[in-house]
Structures are given as C-alpha cells and as structure tokens.
Amino acid sequence: IGRELNPRVGSFDLKCFCELRPGLIGWAVINLACAAKQYEVRSGSLSFSMVLVNAFQGLYVWDALFQVRGAPSRCRPPSRRRPTP
C-alpha cells in the first residue's frame, strides 16, 4: 500500500535523477549567467566574491553529480540508509 520511496526503472533511480540533477545543473547555469552579466557590466572584470561563489558552488555541484559513490546513500530516506563504516 502506498507509493514506492525510491522508484526505479531497472537500475535507473528516478528520484535521484529528477531531484538531484536538474536543480544542481540549473544552479550552476544561473551562477555562470550572473558571472557573465557582471563581466559585461563591469567592462571585462569579475568581483572576487563572484569568483569565489562560482568556484565553491561549482565544486559542490561537481561533487554531487560526478562523485556518485555517496549519492545512493544521499537519496535514501534516513530510515533506510546503510550505516557508514
């Protein structure tokens, strides 16, 4: 009874794909668009804070998207997570 917590099609996890990837990719695109606009407005320069925001948030997005070893445990509800060694 009820809905499956982690819906899958074969080994493809729909919940991880639909919740994680689009939001993070959109976040990175918005950051880059803001940097491009600031570069245009400031006649070819970026503020140090804009560089830091794009670097650190880009690192966060990269880690979440490409370091998938920990991703399955992030997508499980807390009651179903495996204990970490």
Backbone as XML, in Angstrom:
<?xml version="1.0"?>
<chain id="A" units="angstrom">
  <residue number="1" name="ILE">
    <atom name="N" x="0.850" y="-1.161" z="0.000"/>
    <atom name="CA" x="0.000" y="0.000" z="0.000"/>
    <atom name="C" x="0.906" y="1.236" z="0.000"/>
  </residue>
  <residue number="2" name="GLY">
    <atom name="N" x="0.506" y="2.262" z="-0.725"/>
    <atom name="CA" x="1.299" y="3.491" z="-0.774"/>
    <atom name="C" x="2.240" y="3.500" z="-1.963"/>
  </residue>
  <residue number="3" name="ARG">
    <atom name="N" x="3.051" y="4.525" z="-2.010"/>
    <atom name="CA" x="3.979" y="4.681" z="-3.123"/>
    <atom name="C" x="5.365" y="4.219" z="-2.746"/>
  </residue>
  <residue number="4" name="GLU">
    <atom name="N" x="6.105" y="3.814" z="-3.743"/>
    <atom name="CA" x="7.476" y="3.390" z="-3.532"/>
    <atom name="C" x="8.330" y="4.614" z="-3.211"/>
  </residue>
  <residue number="5" name="LEU">
    <atom name="N" x="9.215" y="4.512" z="-2.230"/>
    <atom name="CA" x="10.036" y="5.651" z="-1.820"/>
    <atom name="C" x="11.096" y="6.007" z="-2.845"/>
  </residue>
  <residue number="6" name="ASN">
    <atom name="N" x="11.702" y="5.013" z="-3.465"/>
    <atom name="CA" x="12.726" y="5.246" z="-4.475"/>
    <atom name="C" x="12.319" y="4.537" z="-5.763"/>
  </residue>
  <residue number="7" name="PRO">
    <atom name="N" x="11.471" y="5.164" z="-6.582"/>
    <atom name="CA" x="11.011" y="4.499" z="-7.799"/>
    <atom name="C" x="12.166" y="4.250" z="-8.759"/>
  </residue>
  <residue number="8" name="ARG">
    <atom name="N" x="12.181" y="3.086" z="-9.356"/>
    <atom name="CA" x="13.245" y="2.697" z="-10.284"/>
    <atom name="C" x="12.649" y="2.116" z="-11.549"/>
  </residue>
  <residue number="9" name="VAL">
    <atom name="N" x="13.380" y="2.311" z="-12.639"/>
    <atom name="CA" x="13.113" y="1.624" z="-13.889"/>
    <atom name="C" x="14.381" y="0.852" z="-14.162"/>
  </residue>
  <residue number="10" name="GLY">
    <atom name="N" x="14.365" y="-0.432" z="-13.898"/>
    <atom name="CA" x="15.591" y="-1.233" z="-13.954"/>
    <atom name="C" x="16.503" y="-0.785" z="-12.823"/>
  </residue>
  <residue number="11" name="SER">
    <atom name="N" x="17.733" y="-0.406" z="-13.179"/>
    <atom name="CA" x="18.662" y="0.092" z="-12.155"/>
    <atom name="C" x="18.686" y="1.626" z="-12.128"/>
  </residue>
  <residue number="12" name="PHE">
    <atom name="N" x="17.880" y="2.275" z="-12.953"/>
    <atom name="CA" x="17.848" y="3.738" z="-13.049"/>
    <atom name="C" x="16.960" y="4.307" z="-11.944"/>
  </residue>
  <residue number="13" name="ASP">
    <atom name="N" x="17.548" y="5.084" z="-11.042"/>
    <atom name="CA" x="16.823" y="5.659" z="-9.905"/>
    <atom name="C" x="16.183" y="6.986" z="-10.319"/>
  </residue>
  <residue number="14" name="LEU">
    <atom name="N" x="14.872" y="6.985" z="-10.494"/>
    <atom name="CA" x="14.155" y="8.185" z="-10.936"/>
    <atom name="C" x="14.226" y="9.310" z="-9.916"/>
  </residue>
  <residue number="15" name="LYS">
    <atom name="N" x="14.143" y="8.977" z="-8.633"/>
    <atom name="CA" x="14.148" y="10.007" z="-7.595"/>
    <atom name="C" x="15.470" y="10.774" z="-7.599"/>
  </residue>
  <residue number="16" name="CYS">
    <atom name="N" x="16.568" y="10.062" z="-7.640"/>
    <atom name="CA" x="17.881" y="10.734" z="-7.668"/>
    <atom name="C" x="18.015" y="11.603" z="-8.921"/>
  </residue>
  <residue number="17" name="PHE">
    <atom name="N" x="17.614" y="11.051" z="-10.067"/>
    <atom name="CA" x="17.773" y="11.791" z="-11.313"/>
    <atom name="C" x="16.903" y="13.034" z="-11.343"/>
  </residue>
  <residue number="18" name="CYS">
    <atom name="N" x="15.638" y="12.917" z="-10.967"/>
    <atom name="CA" x="14.706" y="14.041" z="-11.091"/>
    <atom name="C" x="14.898" y="15.107" z="-10.014"/>
  </residue>
  <residue number="19" name="GLU">
    <atom name="N" x="15.365" y="14.729" z="-8.843"/>
    <atom name="CA" x="15.528" y="15.711" z="-7.770"/>
    <atom name="C" x="16.916" y="16.306" z="-7.739"/>
  </residue>
  <residue number="20" name="LEU">
    <atom name="N" x="17.919" y="15.542" z="-8.036"/>
    <atom name="CA" x="19.289" y="15.987" z="-7.866"/>
    <atom name="C" x="19.813" y="16.734" z="-9.088"/>
  </residue>
  <residue number="21" name="ARG">
    <atom name="N" x="19.792" y="16.111" z="-10.226"/>
    <atom name="CA" x="20.474" y="16.657" z="-11.401"/>
    <atom name="C" x="19.905" y="17.968" z="-11.948"/>
  </residue>
  <residue number="22" name="PRO">
    <atom name="N" x="18.615" y="18.065" z="-12.244"/>
    <atom name="CA" x="18.127" y="19.311" z="-12.842"/>
    <atom name="C" x="18.352" y="20.540" z="-11.958"/>
  </residue>
  <residue number="23" name="GLY">
    <atom name="N" x="18.127" y="20.395" z="-10.664"/>
    <atom name="CA" x="18.304" y="21.531" z="-9.766"/>
    <atom name="C" x="19.749" y="21.984" z="-9.678"/>
  </residue>
  <residue number="24" name="LEU">
    <atom name="N" x="20.659" y="21.034" z="-9.571"/>
    <atom name="CA" x="22.073" y="21.387" z="-9.464"/>
    <atom name="C" x="22.611" y="21.968" z="-10.772"/>
  </residue>
  <residue number="25" name="ILE">
    <atom name="N" x="22.218" y="21.392" z="-11.888"/>
    <atom name="CA" x="22.664" y="21.925" z="-13.174"/>
    <atom name="C" x="22.087" y="23.324" z="-13.387"/>
  </residue>
  <residue number="26" name="GLY">
    <atom name="N" x="20.828" y="23.526" z="-13.025"/>
    <atom name="CA" x="20.229" y="24.855" z="-13.131"/>
    <atom name="C" x="20.933" y="25.871" z="-12.245"/>
  </residue>
  <residue number="27" name="TRP">
    <atom name="N" x="21.317" y="25.464" z="-11.046"/>
    <atom name="CA" x="22.052" y="26.328" z="-10.120"/>
    <atom name="C" x="23.378" y="26.758" z="-10.731"/>
  </residue>
  <residue number="28" name="ALA">
    <atom name="N" x="24.100" y="25.823" z="-11.331"/>
    <atom name="CA" x="25.386" y="26.148" z="-11.963"/>
    <atom name="C" x="25.189" y="27.085" z="-13.160"/>
  </residue>
  <residue number="29" name="VAL">
    <atom name="N" x="24.147" y="26.851" z="-13.942"/>
    <atom name="CA" x="23.884" y="27.706" z="-15.111"/>
    <atom name="C" x="23.526" y="29.129" z="-14.663"/>
  </residue>
  <residue number="30" name="ILE">
    <atom name="N" x="22.719" y="29.258" z="-13.624"/>
    <atom name="CA" x="22.362" y="30.593" z="-13.112"/>
    <atom name="C" x="23.600" y="31.310" z="-12.597"/>
  </residue>
  <residue number="31" name="ASN">
    <atom name="N" x="24.471" y="30.590" z="-11.867"/>
    <atom name="CA" x="25.715" y="31.199" z="-11.391"/>
    <atom name="C" x="26.569" y="31.699" z="-12.547"/>
  </residue>
  <residue number="32" name="LEU">
    <atom name="N" x="26.708" y="30.887" z="-13.577"/>
    <atom name="CA" x="27.516" y="31.293" z="-14.734"/>
    <atom name="C" x="26.880" y="32.470" z="-15.478"/>
  </residue>
  <residue number="33" name="ALA">
    <atom name="N" x="25.544" y="32.496" z="-15.555"/>
    <atom name="CA" x="24.862" y="33.623" z="-16.204"/>
    <atom name="C" x="25.079" y="34.910" z="-15.419"/>
  </residue>
  <residue number="34" name="CYS">
    <atom name="N" x="25.041" y="34.824" z="-14.091"/>
    <atom name="CA" x="25.301" y="36.012" z="-13.262"/>
    <atom name="C" x="26.737" y="36.495" z="-13.439"/>
  </residue>
  <residue number="35" name="ALA">
    <atom name="N" x="27.670" y="35.559" z="-13.529"/>
    <atom name="CA" x="29.071" y="35.935" z="-13.754"/>
    <atom name="C" x="29.247" y="36.581" z="-15.124"/>
  </residue>
  <residue number="36" name="ALA">
    <atom name="N" x="28.580" y="36.045" z="-16.133"/>
    <atom name="CA" x="28.679" y="36.621" z="-17.475"/>
    <atom name="C" x="28.098" y="38.044" z="-17.508"/>
  </residue>
  <residue number="37" name="LYS">
    <atom name="N" x="26.980" y="38.251" z="-16.817"/>
    <atom name="CA" x="26.375" y="39.585" z="-16.773"/>
    <atom name="C" x="27.283" y="40.560" z="-16.032"/>
  </residue>
  <residue number="38" name="GLN">
    <atom name="N" x="27.867" y="40.129" z="-14.917"/>
    <atom name="CA" x="28.771" y="41.007" z="-14.190"/>
    <atom name="C" x="30.004" y="41.328" z="-15.028"/>
  </residue>
  <residue number="39" name="TYR">
    <atom name="N" x="30.502" y="40.361" z="-15.755"/>
    <atom name="CA" x="31.651" y="40.576" z="-16.638"/>
    <atom name="C" x="31.317" y="41.624" z="-17.700"/>
  </residue>
  <residue number="40" name="GLU">
    <atom name="N" x="30.091" y="41.558" z="-18.220"/>
    <atom name="CA" x="29.641" y="42.525" z="-19.232"/>
    <atom name="C" x="29.474" y="43.920" z="-18.626"/>
  </residue>
  <residue number="41" name="VAL">
    <atom name="N" x="28.836" y="44.019" z="-17.474"/>
    <atom name="CA" x="28.545" y="45.305" z="-16.835"/>
    <atom name="C" x="29.818" y="45.982" z="-16.333"/>
  </residue>
  <residue number="42" name="ARG">
    <atom name="N" x="30.731" y="45.196" z="-15.794"/>
    <atom name="CA" x="31.955" y="45.763" z="-15.219"/>
    <atom name="C" x="33.076" y="45.887" z="-16.251"/>
  </residue>
  <residue number="43" name="SER">
    <atom name="N" x="32.762" y="45.840" z="-17.504"/>
    <atom name="CA" x="33.722" y="46.019" z="-18.609"/>
    <atom name="C" x="34.885" y="45.028" z="-18.550"/>
  </residue>
  <residue number="44" name="GLY">
    <atom name="N" x="34.543" y="43.777" z="-18.399"/>
    <atom name="CA" x="35.560" y="42.738" z="-18.507"/>
    <atom name="C" x="36.224" y="42.320" z="-17.220"/>
  </residue>
  <residue number="45" name="SER">
    <atom name="N" x="35.581" y="42.517" z="-16.071"/>
    <atom name="CA" x="36.164" y="42.038" z="-14.818"/>
    <atom name="C" x="35.080" y="41.437" z="-13.935"/>
  </residue>
  <residue number="46" name="LEU">
    <atom name="N" x="35.510" y="40.538" z="-13.068"/>
    <atom name="CA" x="34.607" y="39.920" z="-12.103"/>
    <atom name="C" x="35.067" y="40.277" z="-10.701"/>
  </residue>
  <residue number="47" name="SER">
    <atom name="N" x="34.121" y="40.414" z="-9.791"/>
    <atom name="CA" x="34.482" y="40.662" z="-8.398"/>
    <atom name="C" x="35.022" y="39.364" z="-7.788"/>
  </residue>
  <residue number="48" name="PHE">
    <atom name="N" x="35.823" y="39.524" z="-6.747"/>
    <atom name="CA" x="36.398" y="38.374" z="-6.074"/>
    <atom name="C" x="35.306" y="37.487" z="-5.483"/>
  </residue>
  <residue number="49" name="SER">
    <atom name="N" x="34.251" y="38.109" z="-4.957"/>
    <atom name="CA" x="33.157" y="37.320" z="-4.388"/>
    <atom name="C" x="32.435" y="36.502" z="-5.453"/>
  </residue>
  <residue number="50" name="MET">
    <atom name="N" x="32.286" y="37.037" z="-6.656"/>
    <atom name="CA" x="31.645" y="36.283" z="-7.740"/>
    <atom name="C" x="32.507" y="35.087" z="-8.139"/>
  </residue>
  <residue number="51" name="VAL">
    <atom name="N" x="33.799" y="35.285" z="-8.173"/>
    <atom name="CA" x="34.711" y="34.181" z="-8.494"/>
    <atom name="C" x="34.611" y="33.092" z="-7.419"/>
  </residue>
  <residue number="52" name="LEU">
    <atom name="N" x="34.615" y="33.503" z="-6.153"/>
    <atom name="CA" x="34.525" y="32.527" z="-5.066"/>
    <atom name="C" x="33.198" y="31.772" z="-5.086"/>
  </residue>
  <residue number="53" name="VAL">
    <atom name="N" x="32.094" y="32.484" z="-5.287"/>
    <atom name="CA" x="30.781" y="31.837" z="-5.327"/>
    <atom name="C" x="30.738" y="30.801" z="-6.439"/>
  </residue>
  <residue number="54" name="ASN">
    <atom name="N" x="31.201" y="31.169" z="-7.626"/>
    <atom name="CA" x="31.178" y="30.226" z="-8.742"/>
    <atom name="C" x="32.119" y="29.055" z="-8.505"/>
  </residue>
  <residue number="55" name="ALA">
    <atom name="N" x="33.275" y="29.297" z="-7.908"/>
    <atom name="CA" x="34.229" y="28.214" z="-7.659"/>
    <atom name="C" x="33.694" y="27.229" z="-6.620"/>
  </residue>
  <residue number="56" name="PHE">
    <atom name="N" x="33.253" y="27.723" z="-5.477"/>
    <atom name="CA" x="32.812" y="26.824" z="-4.416"/>
    <atom name="C" x="31.491" y="26.126" z="-4.748"/>
  </residue>
  <residue number="57" name="GLN">
    <atom name="N" x="30.550" y="26.853" z="-5.314"/>
    <atom name="CA" x="29.293" y="26.212" z="-5.671"/>
    <atom name="C" x="29.476" y="25.276" z="-6.861"/>
  </residue>
  <residue number="58" name="GLY">
    <atom name="N" x="30.392" y="25.616" z="-7.763"/>
    <atom name="CA" x="30.721" y="24.710" z="-8.873"/>
    <atom name="C" x="31.344" y="23.418" z="-8.363"/>
  </residue>
  <residue number="59" name="LEU">
    <atom name="N" x="32.204" y="23.528" z="-7.353"/>
    <atom name="CA" x="32.801" y="22.346" z="-6.742"/>
    <atom name="C" x="31.729" y="21.478" z="-6.077"/>
  </residue>
  <residue number="60" name="TYR">
    <atom name="N" x="30.786" y="22.116" z="-5.413"/>
    <atom name="CA" x="29.685" y="21.388" z="-4.776"/>
    <atom name="C" x="28.853" y="20.633" z="-5.821"/>
  </residue>
  <residue number="61" name="VAL">
    <atom name="N" x="28.529" y="21.309" z="-6.927"/>
    <atom name="CA" x="27.736" y="20.683" z="-7.990"/>
    <atom name="C" x="28.523" y="19.539" z="-8.624"/>
  </residue>
  <residue number="62" name="TRP">
    <atom name="N" x="29.791" y="19.762" z="-8.896"/>
    <atom name="CA" x="30.631" y="18.712" z="-9.482"/>
    <atom name="C" x="30.666" y="17.490" z="-8.566"/>
  </residue>
  <residue number="63" name="ASP">
    <atom name="N" x="30.852" y="17.726" z="-7.276"/>
    <atom name="CA" x="30.905" y="16.625" z="-6.321"/>
    <atom name="C" x="29.597" y="15.845" z="-6.313"/>
  </residue>
  <residue number="64" name="ALA">
    <atom name="N" x="28.490" y="16.544" z="-6.313"/>
    <atom name="CA" x="27.185" y="15.875" z="-6.258"/>
    <atom name="C" x="26.883" y="15.103" z="-7.541"/>
  </residue>
  <residue number="65" name="LEU">
    <atom name="N" x="27.303" y="15.637" z="-8.688"/>
    <atom name="CA" x="26.971" y="14.996" z="-9.961"/>
    <atom name="C" x="27.947" y="13.909" z="-10.372"/>
  </residue>
  <residue number="66" name="PHE">
    <atom name="N" x="29.226" y="14.087" z="-10.089"/>
    <atom name="CA" x="30.223" y="13.169" z="-10.646"/>
    <atom name="C" x="30.896" y="12.273" z="-9.615"/>
  </residue>
  <residue number="67" name="GLN">
    <atom name="N" x="30.781" y="12.582" z="-8.363"/>
    <atom name="CA" x="31.317" y="11.700" z="-7.327"/>
    <atom name="C" x="30.162" y="10.892" z="-6.768"/>
  </residue>
  <residue number="68" name="VAL">
    <atom name="N" x="29.637" y="10.003" z="-7.581"/>
    <atom name="CA" x="28.384" y="9.323" z="-7.282"/>
    <atom name="C" x="28.517" y="8.197" z="-6.270"/>
  </residue>
  <residue number="69" name="ARG">
    <atom name="N" x="29.691" y="7.945" z="-5.753"/>
    <atom name="CA" x="29.851" y="6.862" z="-4.797"/>
    <atom name="C" x="28.951" y="7.055" z="-3.579"/>
  </residue>
  <residue number="70" name="GLY">
    <atom name="N" x="28.825" y="8.283" z="-3.118"/>
    <atom name="CA" x="27.982" y="8.553" z="-1.958"/>
    <atom name="C" x="26.561" y="8.931" z="-2.322"/>
  </residue>
  <residue number="71" name="ALA">
    <atom name="N" x="26.264" y="9.107" z="-3.591"/>
    <atom name="CA" x="24.944" y="9.585" z="-3.997"/>
    <atom name="C" x="23.801" y="8.654" z="-3.619"/>
  </residue>
  <residue number="72" name="PRO">
    <atom name="N" x="23.939" y="7.332" z="-3.753"/>
    <atom name="CA" x="22.800" y="6.494" z="-3.379"/>
    <atom name="C" x="22.406" y="6.647" z="-1.907"/>
  </residue>
  <residue number="73" name="SER">
    <atom name="N" x="23.370" y="6.841" z="-1.028"/>
    <atom name="CA" x="23.015" y="6.999" z="0.380"/>
    <atom name="C" x="22.371" y="8.356" z="0.635"/>
  </residue>
  <residue number="74" name="ARG">
    <atom name="N" x="22.667" y="9.359" z="-0.203"/>
    <atom name="CA" x="22.044" y="10.669" z="-0.048"/>
    <atom name="C" x="20.588" y="10.639" z="-0.483"/>
  </residue>
  <residue number="75" name="CYS">
    <atom name="N" x="20.249" y="9.753" z="-1.401"/>
    <atom name="CA" x="18.893" y="9.722" z="-1.944"/>
    <atom name="C" x="17.957" y="8.843" z="-1.135"/>
  </residue>
  <residue number="76" name="ARG">
    <atom name="N" x="18.486" y="8.016" z="-0.274"/>
    <atom name="CA" x="17.627" y="7.180" z="0.558"/>
    <atom name="C" x="17.087" y="7.979" z="1.728"/>
  </residue>
  <residue number="77" name="PRO">
    <atom name="N" x="15.876" y="7.687" z="2.143"/>
    <atom name="CA" x="15.380" y="8.329" z="3.358"/>
    <atom name="C" x="16.227" y="7.882" z="4.549"/>
  </residue>
  <residue number="78" name="PRO">
    <atom name="N" x="16.341" y="8.690" z="5.590"/>
    <atom name="CA" x="17.213" y="8.357" z="6.718"/>
    <atom name="C" x="16.948" y="6.986" z="7.331"/>
  </residue>
  <residue number="79" name="SER">
    <atom name="N" x="15.727" y="6.525" z="7.325"/>
    <atom name="CA" x="15.410" y="5.240" z="7.948"/>
    <atom name="C" x="15.945" y="4.059" z="7.145"/>
  </residue>
  <residue number="80" name="ARG">
    <atom name="N" x="16.290" y="4.271" z="5.868"/>
    <atom name="CA" x="16.733" y="3.164" z="5.019"/>
    <atom name="C" x="18.218" y="3.265" z="4.665"/>
  </residue>
  <residue number="81" name="ARG">
    <atom name="N" x="18.958" y="4.211" z="5.212"/>
    <atom name="CA" x="20.369" y="4.361" z="4.892"/>
    <atom name="C" x="21.183" y="3.256" z="5.538"/>
  </residue>
  <residue number="82" name="ARG">
    <atom name="N" x="22.230" y="2.861" z="4.819"/>
    <atom name="CA" x="23.161" y="1.890" z="5.384"/>
    <atom name="C" x="24.094" y="2.604" z="6.325"/>
  </residue>
  <residue number="83" name="PRO">
    <atom name="N" x="24.512" y="1.958" z="7.395"/>
    <atom name="CA" x="25.473" y="2.618" z="8.302"/>
    <atom name="C" x="26.807" y="2.822" z="7.598"/>
  </residue>
  <residue number="84" name="THR">
    <atom name="N" x="27.443" y="3.951" z="7.862"/>
    <atom name="CA" x="28.743" y="4.228" z="7.254"/>
    <atom name="C" x="29.828" y="3.539" z="8.043"/>
  </residue>
  <residue number="85" name="PRO">
    <atom name="N" x="30.831" y="2.992" z="7.339"/>
    <atom name="CA" x="31.900" y="2.269" z="8.047"/>
    <atom name="C" x="32.795" y="3.198" z="8.825"/>
  </residue>
</chain>
